[in-house]
Amino acid sequence: MTESQDTIKIIVVDDEDIVISLICDTLEEEGYAIQTASNGEDALILIEKEEFDLLITDIRMPGMDGIELVRRVRDIHPDIGVIFMTGYANLNSAKNAIKQGAFDYIMKPFEISEIRKAVKDAIRVKKEAEEKSSDHQLSSLSDLNQMLHKAGDHKSLTFSFLKFALMHQHTEYGAILYWNKEEEKYVMVTIQGDENNEQNLPKQPLADTLKGFDSSLLNKPLIINGVEENPLYQKNPNPEIKPYINPTWMDKSNQMVIVPVIRSDGFKALIMLGFDEDTVKIKEADFKFLSISGIWLGITLENLSLLKETQKAYARLKELQDETIQLEKMATKGEISAEIGHELNNFLGVIAGNLSLLEFHIKKKHGDEFNKYITTMTETIEKIKKFTSGLMDLRPISTKKDIIYFDKLITEVIDYLKPQKRFRGVQITVDRLDENLPFEADNTQIMQLLYNVFNNAADASVDKEQRDINVTVARNAENKKFIFSIRDTGVGFPPDLLAKAFKEKFTTKKNGHGFGLVVCHRIIEYHGGDLQVDSTPEVGTTITMTFPISEKQPETENVPA
């Protein structure tokens, strides 16, 4: 019979060849895949290399007996089914068989029908137990998911999770070590019976240990008998590491299961569960359950950190809003207030876009994308503070010019704008993009300029069937300047309005205030650039800017990411 994916694999162990031959002939006729061994040592070698569904073993054998064999096999495959055979039955051997979780206990000599029935019953019981365990764990995971979503802070999250894990694994000893990103410290929460404890630990020396640590050594749950078997301690056998990885309840009479929680950006937490030596062995299904639970804990810890960072960003944004209100009160002309509003709207547009993308990725649990959007919002808020601080001092807005690569800045801006709602249905193409175009500029102002012209190009074609934006960046013939051109397929505007563009308040938008192009013109002039605008009604507009190429090269930190 050809072995299929569902074939039951059985290993038969007996020191009598005639017994092995009889069982093999009987079970192979039933379609089972059979392997044999004449002693416990050989059987253990086979079981270490291959996973079996059922072990049929004699109890009394030279060397390692059947009871010892099963005990050691359970350490390797806790879920394996066991049938014992013996020709020397007594009360002690029966008790030992029951203690090892035997599915059946067969007396020699036995009938063929008896071994067939014992195997069928064992497989049925094993399958029912696995299905029951699977259903229970699915229900438990659902409960865990609901509990994690309700957690509002790190302390309640970790203690609730730990209590859940202890209840599921039927033990009273547990601990979680996690990294508190906001406060730059490790926290160890511990439960021992009815006692709960929380301990703050410094960043070092564990942070240094994790820097060069091979995460593949700790990518799944492990059973250890002491701190010396922990891969982290083996990497750095420093006594100062012990408080991080050895809870107070751990001693020589315990075994500990450690469950690592590692996300794409590094270590998040370490779950530690303690078991007495005579506790029933942990099953493979429990390891899988703990692995999945650990992943969910890591995601929830990330979400909590992001929530706190977002709350801080909102608080800072509210402060900036209050400053803006004061600025408007101080402004002596309505035009000044409108221009300030336009400047801030550009910054707030960046924050709003990133918040929208962050919300999307949080819902999708795309943890790798979170930091990028948080970083962009934080940097933009700092730019707003710089802008408003200059206004509050009632001095001209100071700017700092650095050497940047214009071609890389364009790529960054396009990558940021493409996912935004305003650009849905808009095809952005780049005809040519010369590399390494050094440009002495205020990075914030140039990004503001680019956001303006791209947003205007997208808005101009909002009601058009064809919505294209074509970009060109190239050096001029003398190689001393570069030319940036952006062409859209929007509504355009007639020659009499073209004369006003970029020189005075001017807009074709229904709710536009007309300051956008004026601000753009000022930024271009400030950077020594030239501007040309060509537009045809219902065909589109082309804006061309020429800027000087810097003879200097940018510093690494000033190159856009």
Secondary structure, DSSP 8 states (H G I E B T S, - for coil): ----TT--EEEEE-S-HHHHHHHHHHHHHTT-EEEEESSHHHHHHHHHHS--SEEEEESS-SSS-HHHHHHHHHHH-TT-EEEEEESS--HHHHHHHHHTT-SEEEESS--HHHHHHHHHHHHHHHHHHHHHHHHHHHHHHHHHHHHHHH--SHHHHHHHHHHHHHHHHT-SEEEEEEEETTTTEEEEEEEETTEEEEEEE-STTHHHHHHT--GGGGSS-EEESSGGGSHHHHHS--GGGHHHHS-TT--TTEEEEEEEEEETTEEEEEEEEEEETTS----HHHHHHHHHHHHHHHHHHHHHHHHHHHHHHHHHHHHHHHHHHHHHHH-SSHHHHHHHHHHHHHHHHHHHHHHHHHHHHHHHT-GGGHHHHHHHHHHHHHHHHHHHHHHHTTS------EEEEHHHHHHHHHHHHTTSGGGTT-EEEEEEE-S--EEEE-HHHHHHHHHHHHHHHHHHTTT-S--EEEEEEEE-TTSSEEEEEEEE-S----HHHHTTTTTSS---STT--S-HHHHHHHHHHHTT-EEEEEEETTTEEEEEEEEE--SS---GGGS--
